[in-house]
Structures are given as C-alpha cells and as structure tokens.
Amino acid sequence: MSEVQNQEPARRAEVGPDEGLVPAVSAALAQGDFATARALAENLRPADLADVIELLSPVQRVELIQALGSAFDFETLSELEESVRDQLGEALPNELLARAVTELETDDAAYVIESLEEADKEEILAQLPRDERAALERNLEYPEETAGRLMQADFVAVAPYWNVGRVIDYMRETEDLPDTFSEIFVVDPGYKVLGSVELSRVLRSKRHMRVEDIMDGNRATVLATDAQEDVARQFERYDLMSAPVVDANQRLVGVVMVDDVVDVIKDEAEADIKALAGVVGEDSVSATVLETARSRVPWLVVNLGTAIISSSVIQLFDATIEQMVALAVLMPIVASMGGNAGTQTMTVTVRALATDRLGRVNAYRVIAREAGVGLLNGLILSLLMATVVLMWFGSGPLGLVIAAATIVNMIVAALAGILIPLALHELDLDPAPAAGVFVTMVTDVVGFFAFLGLASLWLVK
C-alpha cells in the first residue's frame, strides 16, 4: 500500500466554536466564575464569539461581555443577529457602546445604534469626535436597507493629475485612511467619480506615471438611495470587490465593500425562505416568544380564511360524499398533489423575480413552459392514481374521475404557481409571503371542486 494511502484523511476545517464551548461558558457564568468565562472566550474570532453570545441567555450575554472587558472585540456586535444586537444595545451601558461605535466602520456602527432610543443615541453620538459623528449621522440619514446605510464613509480618493509616487506617499503619510482597502477612487475637484485604480496596479506602475493614465474610467457608481439588494446584484453580475457610493449630486460619499454585500445576499436569501413559509419580520432561534408569534400569526390568520373557503367547497358536495365514502378518502390526495406542485412552481418563480430573471420579456414563454410541465406531470400522476384506485377500491370509473381531476389540478397548480407571484409583483407587493397562501387556496378549491364535481356527474345518481 502506498504512503499516500496509509496517510489518515485530513480533518475538515471546523467552522464556528467548539460545540462544548457554549455549555462551558454558560456554566462558568452561572457559578460566577467570570475569569474562566473570559479565558474560554477571549481568543475567539468575532463571528465565533457572536455565535456563543447568541446561544446564551439574555442575562449571560451581558455578563460575558462584561467579563471580557477590554478583550471584547467590538466587531462582534456587527456579527450578531439583529434581535440579539438590539437586546444588548438596551442592556449595555452607553459608554461601552460609544467606544464600540468609535472603533467600528461607519456601516457597522450604524447597525449598533440604529434601534436605540433617541435619547441614548444622542448620548452616544455626543461622545464621538466631530468628524466621526458627522459621518455616522450622514449614514443614519439614509433609509434602512439602502446603499447609504450599507456604505463605509472612509475611502481613498485622489486627483487624476497626481502621479503614482505622490499617491504612494499620500497613503504612507495620511493617518485617517481606512484600515484595509483595495481600490483607489479618482475624483475631480467636485468629488465626482472619474474612475478608479486597483491598489495592485498602483504598486506595479512607475512613480512618474499619472493616475489618469492607469485608471479604469468605465467605473459604475451606486446611488446612496439604491436598494441594497440592487447593489448586491451589481456585485454578483460584475464580480466587484467594492463600489463607490454617490449622493444625488453625484458626489462621492462612501464605498460599499464585498464583505457587507455577502451579508446582504445571505440576509435576502434567508428573508425569501422565511417569507415563502409565511414568516414575516424578525424570526430566529434567539427571538422571544412574542417576537416569534408576531412574525408568524399574520399569514396564519389569512391561511385560516382560505381554509374556510376550501371547506365551503367540500360542503357543496356533502350529499355526494355521503353516498360514496371513498370520495372522502381520496379527495385530500388530489388537493395535496396540487398544493405540492403549485409550491414547486411558486418557489422557482419567486426566486426568479427576486433575481430579475423573470419579467415581461420572458413571462409568456415561462408561463407556457409551466403549463406544459403541469400537463405532463398531471398525465403521469393520473395514470399512477388511476391504477392505485383500481387496485384499492376495484372501481374503474372512480379511477378515471380521480385521474381527470388530477390532470386539471396539476395544470391549474402550475399556472397559479407562476401567475399569482407575477400578479403580486406587478402590484408592487412582495410575492414571497403572500403567494403561498393563495396558491394553496387555489389548488385546494380547484382540486376539491374538480374531483367532487366530476364524481357527482359520473358516479353518483
């Protein structure tokens, strides 16, 4: 056996804190052993420490941060779920939050204080240096979930007539530059973006070369009022590492970095998944009972109304069901298959709308495709159901009825799964939370009506 074969397989890189860490930290805090708790947590990366904090009780979260003292990395606050960050914002002293805001990037600092009471927010802002306070207040002026709220106020901007040597000296001598950056923006005297140049290209160019000769002049900008999902889409489409943010007058006011966009993409995907299940607003394992119930009950109430409508259809055929009990056994199958098929189409449609892959240009073609898929699936499933019913109840006519109802409902399910999200999108309504309820209602109503209606015509006298 070769040496390579004798080697043990490499261990998979672990992501996140060790699973035994949280119980150990919790036990130490419960016993008042804050030194042990600090020793266990002080060397964790911000993202891992955030995971530990989220799994602790609200009281122990504060105790751990206090136990860490100066070892607490304020970047951890920007890694926390919103509900946990808001809870800590209310529980931690304003002096500590002010130090956190001073050390964090502008966008992360805004996350920390955006949900605080106005009095607490003003108290924290009053403790900041004038330039940092102005940058943070400008960031907070923009609506949530926009590029202005997402951007960092610190960036590097130079004039086009500077040479490379001057740019390098400027970066070496200026103290208030960002801690990390990979792109330098080129601006005119009015701070309008003329282009950009990557830091690697600056370092590879001769000192006498002018910036305008090595810059990329075809540099797209992002409006501060643009929705953050639109910004994320630009990063994905053009493989950007950063993007300059401009105000209404096209003046450079900040920069959006790719690490922040990754968070946006993750948050938007999570929001779509939750919305498809009828969950709106903040809902996580760290949320309270009241917050969780509030995020789930609205669409459950709507679903109750649609379920009553579906039940009323069944009531129309109560005499038919009384004469043939097998109908009561089989009718949930028709509705269930239609509901699942509708959900499949709806999920693909909602995601395509969210990523701008579906619009008026290709809507008719996609609708026709989904109708064809519904017909094909209906034919396959109807054949299977007819065979099952024939073997189960020994009734050929009943098998034909459920086969016909299945074909009808599968076609309707496919059309409802795409037409309902499209209609909601055209009305500027979010199709993710609303579509599921209405698609289910349509498939239930059509499924029950088709199956029971055909049965009353063909089987019951």
C-alpha positions as CSV (number, residue, x, y, z in Angstrom):
1,M,0.0,0.0,0.0
2,S,1.4,3.4,-1.0
3,E,2.4,6.1,1.5
4,V,-0.4,8.3,0.3
5,Q,-3.0,5.5,1.0
6,N,-1.5,5.0,4.5
7,Q,-2.0,8.6,5.5
8,E,-5.0,9.5,7.6
9,P,-7.5,11.7,5.8
10,A,-7.1,15.4,6.6
11,R,-9.6,16.7,9.1
12,R,-12.2,19.0,7.7
13,A,-11.7,22.6,8.8
14,E,-14.1,23.4,11.6
15,V,-16.4,26.5,11.2
16,G,-17.7,28.1,14.3
17,P,-16.9,27.5,18.0
18,D,-16.5,24.0,19.5
19,E,-19.9,22.5,20.4
20,G,-18.8,22.1,24.1
21,L,-17.7,25.7,24.5
22,V,-21.1,27.3,25.0
23,P,-22.1,24.9,27.9
24,A,-18.8,25.5,29.5
25,V,-19.1,29.3,29.2
26,S,-22.7,29.2,30.5
27,A,-21.7,27.0,33.5
28,A,-18.9,29.3,34.4
29,L,-21.1,32.4,34.3
30,A,-23.8,30.6,36.3
31,Q,-21.2,29.9,39.0
32,G,-20.0,33.5,39.0
33,D,-16.6,32.3,37.7
34,F,-16.1,35.2,35.3
35,A,-12.3,34.6,35.0
36,T,-12.9,31.1,33.5
37,A,-15.6,32.5,31.2
38,R,-13.2,35.2,30.0
39,A,-10.4,32.6,29.4
40,L,-12.7,30.4,27.4
41,A,-14.0,33.2,25.1
42,E,-11.3,35.9,24.8
43,N,-9.4,34.3,21.9
44,L,-12.4,33.6,19.7
45,R,-12.9,35.4,16.4
46,P,-15.7,38.0,16.3
47,A,-18.0,35.7,14.3
48,D,-17.4,32.8,16.6
49,L,-17.9,34.9,19.7
50,A,-21.1,36.2,18.2
51,D,-22.4,32.6,17.9
52,V,-21.6,32.0,21.6
53,I,-23.3,35.1,22.7
54,E,-26.5,34.3,20.7
55,L,-26.8,30.9,22.3
56,L,-26.5,32.3,25.9
57,S,-29.5,33.7,27.8
58,P,-30.0,37.5,27.7
59,V,-28.6,37.9,31.2
60,Q,-25.5,35.8,30.5
61,R,-24.8,37.7,27.2
62,V,-24.3,40.9,29.2
63,E,-22.3,39.1,31.8
64,L,-19.9,37.6,29.3
65,I,-19.2,40.9,27.6
66,Q,-18.6,42.5,31.0
67,A,-16.3,39.6,31.9
68,L,-14.3,40.0,28.7
69,G,-13.8,43.7,29.4
70,S,-11.0,45.1,27.2
71,A,-10.6,41.8,25.5
72,F,-14.1,42.1,23.9
73,D,-13.8,42.8,20.2
74,F,-16.4,45.3,19.3
75,E,-16.6,43.9,15.7
76,T,-18.6,41.0,17.4
77,L,-21.6,43.4,17.7
78,S,-21.8,43.7,13.9
79,E,-21.9,39.9,13.6
80,L,-24.9,39.4,15.9
81,E,-28.4,38.7,14.8
82,E,-30.5,41.9,14.8
83,S,-32.7,40.8,17.7
84,V,-29.7,40.0,19.9
85,R,-27.9,43.2,19.0
86,D,-31.0,45.2,19.9
87,Q,-31.3,43.5,23.2
88,L,-27.6,44.1,24.0
89,G,-28.0,47.7,22.9
90,E,-30.6,48.3,25.6
91,A,-28.7,46.3,28.3
92,L,-25.1,47.6,27.8
93,P,-24.0,51.0,29.1
94,N,-23.9,53.8,26.6
95,E,-20.2,54.4,27.5
96,L,-19.3,51.0,26.1
97,L,-21.5,51.4,23.1
98,A,-19.8,54.8,22.4
99,R,-16.4,53.1,22.4
100,A,-17.7,50.4,20.1
101,V,-19.0,53.0,17.6
102,T,-15.7,54.7,17.6
103,E,-13.8,51.6,16.7
104,L,-16.2,50.1,14.1
105,E,-16.6,51.0,10.5
106,T,-19.4,53.5,9.8
107,D,-21.8,50.9,8.4
108,D,-21.3,48.5,11.4
109,A,-21.6,51.4,13.9
110,A,-24.9,52.3,12.4
111,Y,-26.2,48.8,12.9
112,V,-25.3,49.1,16.6
113,I,-27.1,52.3,17.4
114,E,-29.9,52.5,14.8
115,S,-32.5,50.8,17.0
116,L,-31.7,52.7,20.2
117,E,-34.0,55.2,21.9
118,E,-33.3,58.7,20.6
119,A,-32.0,59.9,24.0
120,D,-29.5,57.0,24.1
121,K,-28.5,57.6,20.5
122,E,-27.8,61.3,21.1
123,E,-25.8,60.5,24.3
124,I,-23.6,58.1,22.3
125,L,-23.2,60.5,19.4
126,A,-22.2,63.3,21.7
127,Q,-19.2,61.2,22.9
128,L,-17.8,60.8,19.4
129,P,-15.2,63.1,17.7
130,R,-16.8,65.6,15.4
131,D,-15.8,64.1,12.1
132,E,-16.8,60.6,13.2
133,R,-20.2,61.8,14.4
134,A,-20.8,63.7,11.2
135,A,-20.0,60.6,9.1
136,L,-22.3,58.4,11.2
137,E,-25.2,60.9,11.2
138,R,-24.9,61.1,7.4
139,N,-25.1,57.3,7.3
140,L,-28.1,57.2,9.5
141,E,-30.0,59.7,7.4
142,Y,-30.4,57.2,4.6
143,P,-33.3,54.7,4.8
144,E,-32.6,51.2,6.1
145,E,-31.6,48.6,3.5
146,T,-30.1,51.1,1.1
147,A,-26.5,51.6,-0.2
148,G,-26.2,54.7,2.0
149,R,-26.8,52.7,5.2
150,L,-24.5,49.9,3.9
151,M,-21.6,52.0,2.9
152,Q,-18.4,52.9,4.8
153,A,-17.6,56.6,5.0
154,D,-13.8,56.1,4.8
155,F,-12.2,55.7,1.4
156,V,-9.2,56.8,-0.6
157,A,-9.7,59.4,-3.3
158,V,-7.1,61.1,-5.4
159,A,-6.9,63.6,-8.3
160,P,-6.4,62.4,-11.8
161,Y,-3.3,64.5,-12.4
162,W,-1.4,63.0,-9.4
163,N,1.4,60.6,-10.3
164,V,1.9,57.2,-8.7
165,G,4.7,58.4,-6.5
166,R,2.5,61.1,-4.9
167,V,-0.3,58.6,-4.4
168,I,2.1,56.2,-2.6
169,D,3.5,59.0,-0.4
170,Y,-0.1,60.1,0.4
171,M,-1.1,56.6,1.5
172,R,2.0,56.3,3.7
173,E,1.7,59.7,5.4
174,T,-2.0,60.1,5.9
175,E,-3.2,58.7,9.2
176,D,-7.0,58.7,8.7
177,L,-7.2,56.3,5.8
178,P,-9.3,53.1,6.0
179,D,-7.6,50.1,7.8
180,T,-8.0,48.0,4.7
181,F,-8.8,48.9,1.1
182,S,-8.0,47.5,-2.4
183,E,-9.2,50.3,-4.7
184,I,-8.4,54.0,-5.0
185,F,-11.1,56.3,-6.5
186,V,-10.2,59.1,-8.9
187,V,-12.3,62.3,-8.4
188,D,-12.5,65.8,-9.8
189,P,-12.5,68.9,-7.6
190,G,-16.3,68.5,-7.1
191,Y,-15.7,64.9,-5.8
192,K,-17.4,63.4,-8.8
193,V,-16.0,59.9,-9.7
194,L,-13.9,59.9,-12.8
195,G,-12.7,56.3,-12.4
196,S,-10.8,54.0,-10.1
197,V,-7.5,52.2,-9.9
198,E,-6.7,49.0,-8.1
199,L,-4.0,49.1,-5.4
200,S,-2.1,46.3,-7.1
201,R,-1.8,48.3,-10.3
202,V,-0.5,51.4,-8.4
203,L,2.2,49.3,-6.8
204,R,3.2,47.8,-10.2
205,S,3.4,51.2,-12.0
206,K,6.3,53.6,-12.3
207,R,6.3,56.5,-9.9
208,H,6.2,59.1,-12.7
209,M,3.0,57.7,-14.3
210,R,-0.1,59.8,-13.9
211,V,-3.2,58.3,-12.3
212,E,-5.5,59.2,-15.2
213,D,-3.3,57.0,-17.5
214,I,-3.7,53.9,-15.4
215,M,-7.2,54.3,-14.0
216,D,-10.3,52.5,-15.1
217,G,-12.5,55.2,-16.4
218,N,-15.5,52.9,-17.0
219,R,-16.4,52.8,-13.4
220,A,-20.1,52.4,-12.5
221,T,-21.3,54.1,-9.3
222,V,-24.1,53.3,-6.8
223,L,-26.6,55.8,-5.6
224,A,-26.8,56.1,-1.9
225,T,-30.6,55.6,-2.1
226,D,-30.3,52.4,-4.2
227,A,-31.8,49.3,-2.5
228,Q,-29.2,47.1,-1.0
229,E,-30.4,44.0,-3.0
230,D,-29.8,46.0,-6.2
231,V,-26.3,46.8,-5.1
232,A,-25.7,43.1,-4.3
233,R,-27.0,42.2,-7.7
234,Q,-24.4,44.5,-9.3
235,F,-21.6,42.9,-7.2
236,E,-22.7,39.5,-8.4
237,R,-23.1,40.4,-12.0
238,Y,-19.8,42.3,-12.4
239,D,-17.6,40.5,-9.8
240,L,-17.0,43.6,-7.9
241,M,-14.8,43.9,-4.8
242,S,-16.1,47.4,-3.9
243,A,-18.3,50.1,-5.4
244,P,-18.2,53.9,-5.0
245,V,-21.4,55.4,-3.5
246,V,-22.6,58.8,-4.7
247,D,-25.3,61.2,-3.5
248,A,-28.0,62.9,-5.6
249,N,-25.4,65.4,-6.9
250,Q,-23.1,62.5,-8.0
251,R,-20.5,63.4,-5.3
252,L,-18.6,60.5,-3.8
253,V,-19.8,59.9,-0.2
254,G,-18.7,56.4,0.6
255,V,-17.9,52.9,-0.6
256,V,-19.6,49.5,-0.3
257,M,-17.3,46.6,0.3
258,V,-17.9,43.0,-0.8
259,D,-17.9,41.6,2.8
260,D,-21.0,43.7,3.5
261,V,-22.6,42.6,0.3
262,V,-22.1,38.9,1.2
263,D,-24.1,39.6,4.4
264,V,-26.9,41.3,2.3
265,I,-27.1,38.3,-0.1
266,K,-27.3,35.9,2.9
267,D,-30.0,38.0,4.6
268,E,-32.1,38.4,1.5
269,A,-32.0,34.7,0.8
270,E,-33.0,33.9,4.4
271,A,-35.8,36.5,4.2
272,D,-37.1,34.9,1.0
273,I,-37.1,31.4,2.5
274,K,-38.9,32.6,5.6
275,A,-41.4,34.6,3.6
276,L,-42.3,31.6,1.4
277,A,-43.3,29.9,4.7
278,G,-45.4,32.8,5.7
279,V,-42.9,34.2,8.3
280,V,-42.5,38.0,8.2
281,G,-40.2,40.2,10.1
282,E,-37.5,39.0,12.6
283,D,-37.8,35.3,13.4
284,S,-34.7,33.4,14.7
285,V,-33.8,31.0,17.4
286,S,-32.8,34.0,19.5
287,A,-36.1,35.8,19.2
288,T,-38.6,35.9,22.1
289,V,-42.0,34.1,22.2
290,L,-43.8,37.3,21.5
291,E,-41.5,38.3,18.6
292,T,-41.8,34.8,17.0
293,A,-45.6,34.7,17.3
294,R,-45.9,38.2,15.9
295,S,-43.8,37.2,12.8
296,R,-45.9,34.1,12.1
297,V,-49.5,34.8,13.0
298,P,-50.5,37.3,10.3
299,W,-50.3,34.8,7.4
300,L,-51.7,32.0,9.6
301,V,-54.8,34.2,10.0
302,V,-55.0,34.6,6.2
303,N,-54.5,30.9,5.8
304,L,-57.4,30.2,8.2
305,G,-59.6,32.3,5.9
306,T,-58.5,30.5,2.8
307,A,-59.0,27.1,4.5
308,I,-62.6,28.1,5.3
309,I,-63.2,28.9,1.6
310,S,-61.8,25.4,0.7
311,S,-64.0,23.8,3.3
312,S,-67.1,25.6,1.9
313,V,-66.4,23.9,-1.5
314,I,-66.5,20.5,0.2
315,Q,-69.8,21.4,1.9
316,L,-71.3,21.9,-1.5
317,F,-70.9,18.2,-2.2
318,D,-71.8,16.8,1.2
319,A,-74.6,14.7,-0.3
320,T,-72.3,13.2,-2.9
321,I,-69.7,12.3,-0.2
322,E,-72.4,10.6,1.9
323,Q,-73.3,8.4,-1.0
324,M,-69.7,7.4,-1.7
325,V,-67.4,7.3,1.3
326,A,-64.4,6.6,-0.9
327,L,-64.5,10.2,-2.1
328,A,-63.7,11.5,1.4
329,V,-60.7,9.1,1.5
330,L,-59.3,10.2,-1.9
331,M,-60.1,13.9,-2.2
332,P,-57.1,15.0,0.1
333,I,-54.8,13.3,-2.3
334,V,-55.8,15.5,-5.3
335,A,-55.5,18.7,-3.2
336,S,-52.2,17.7,-1.7
337,M,-50.6,16.9,-5.1
338,G,-51.8,20.1,-6.5
339,G,-50.5,22.0,-3.5
340,N,-47.1,20.5,-3.8
341,A,-46.9,21.1,-7.5
342,G,-48.0,24.7,-7.0
343,T,-45.4,25.3,-4.3
344,Q,-42.6,24.0,-6.6
345,T,-43.6,26.4,-9.4
346,M,-44.1,29.3,-6.9
347,T,-40.7,28.8,-5.3
348,V,-38.9,28.9,-8.6
349,T,-41.0,31.9,-9.7
350,V,-40.5,34.0,-6.6
351,R,-36.7,33.4,-6.7
352,A,-36.6,34.3,-10.4
353,L,-38.5,37.5,-9.7
354,A,-36.1,38.4,-6.8
355,T,-33.1,38.0,-9.0
356,D,-34.6,39.7,-12.1
357,R,-34.5,36.5,-14.1
358,L,-38.3,36.7,-14.8
359,G,-40.0,39.7,-16.3
360,R,-42.3,40.9,-19.1
361,V,-39.8,39.9,-21.8
362,N,-39.9,36.2,-21.0
363,A,-43.1,35.8,-18.9
364,Y,-45.3,34.3,-21.6
365,R,-42.7,31.8,-22.5
366,V,-42.2,30.7,-18.9
367,I,-45.9,30.6,-18.3
368,A,-46.3,28.3,-21.3
369,R,-43.5,26.1,-20.1
370,E,-45.0,25.7,-16.7
371,A,-48.4,24.9,-18.2
372,G,-46.7,22.1,-20.2
373,V,-44.9,20.8,-17.1
374,G,-48.3,20.8,-15.3
375,L,-49.9,18.8,-18.1
376,L,-47.1,16.3,-18.3
377,N,-46.9,15.8,-14.5
378,G,-50.7,15.5,-14.5
379,L,-50.7,12.7,-17.1
380,I,-48.0,10.8,-15.2
381,L,-49.6,11.1,-11.8
382,S,-53.2,10.5,-13.1
383,L,-52.1,7.2,-14.6
384,L,-50.5,6.2,-11.2
385,M,-53.5,7.3,-9.2
386,A,-56.0,5.5,-11.5
387,T,-54.0,2.3,-11.1
388,V,-53.9,2.7,-7.3
389,V,-57.6,3.4,-7.1
390,L,-58.5,0.4,-9.3
391,M,-56.4,-1.9,-7.0
392,W,-57.6,-0.2,-3.8
393,F,-61.4,0.1,-4.4
394,G,-61.8,-2.0,-7.5
395,S,-63.6,0.8,-9.3
396,G,-62.6,1.8,-12.8
397,P,-64.9,4.8,-13.1
398,L,-63.6,6.1,-9.8
399,G,-60.1,5.8,-11.1
400,L,-61.0,7.8,-14.2
401,V,-62.6,10.5,-12.1
402,I,-59.5,11.0,-9.9
403,A,-57.3,10.8,-13.0
404,A,-59.2,13.6,-14.7
405,A,-59.3,15.7,-11.5
406,T,-55.5,15.2,-11.1
407,I,-54.8,16.5,-14.6
408,V,-57.0,19.5,-14.1
409,N,-55.5,20.4,-10.7
410,M,-51.9,19.9,-11.8
411,I,-52.3,22.3,-14.7
412,V,-54.1,24.8,-12.5
413,A,-51.4,24.4,-9.8
414,A,-48.6,25.2,-12.3
415,L,-50.4,28.2,-13.6
416,A,-51.3,29.5,-10.2
417,G,-47.7,29.0,-9.0
418,I,-46.5,31.4,-11.6
419,L,-49.4,33.8,-12.3
420,I,-50.1,34.7,-8.6
421,P,-46.5,35.7,-7.9
422,L,-46.4,37.7,-11.2
423,A,-49.6,39.5,-10.4
424,L,-48.4,40.4,-6.9
425,H,-45.1,41.6,-8.3
426,E,-46.9,43.8,-10.8
427,L,-48.9,45.3,-7.9
428,D,-45.6,46.1,-6.2
429,L,-46.4,43.6,-3.4
430,D,-43.9,41.1,-2.1
431,P,-44.9,37.7,-3.6
432,A,-42.9,35.6,-1.2
433,P,-45.2,35.7,1.9
434,A,-48.5,36.1,0.0
435,A,-48.1,33.7,-2.9
436,G,-48.0,30.5,-0.8
437,V,-51.3,31.2,0.9
438,F,-53.2,32.0,-2.3
439,V,-51.6,29.2,-4.4
440,T,-52.6,26.7,-1.7
441,M,-56.2,28.1,-1.7
442,V,-56.5,27.8,-5.5
443,T,-55.2,24.3,-5.6
444,D,-57.4,23.1,-2.7
445,V,-60.5,24.7,-4.2
446,V,-59.9,23.5,-7.7
447,G,-58.8,20.1,-6.5
448,F,-61.9,19.5,-4.4
449,F,-64.3,21.1,-6.9
450,A,-62.9,19.1,-9.9
451,F,-62.8,15.7,-8.0
452,L,-66.2,16.0,-6.2
453,G,-67.8,17.7,-9.2
454,L,-66.8,15.0,-11.6
455,A,-67.8,12.4,-9.2
456,S,-71.3,13.8,-8.7
457,L,-71.7,13.9,-12.5
458,W,-70.3,10.5,-13.4
459,L,-70.6,8.3,-10.3
460,V,-73.4,9.4,-8.0
461,K,-77.1,9.1,-9.2
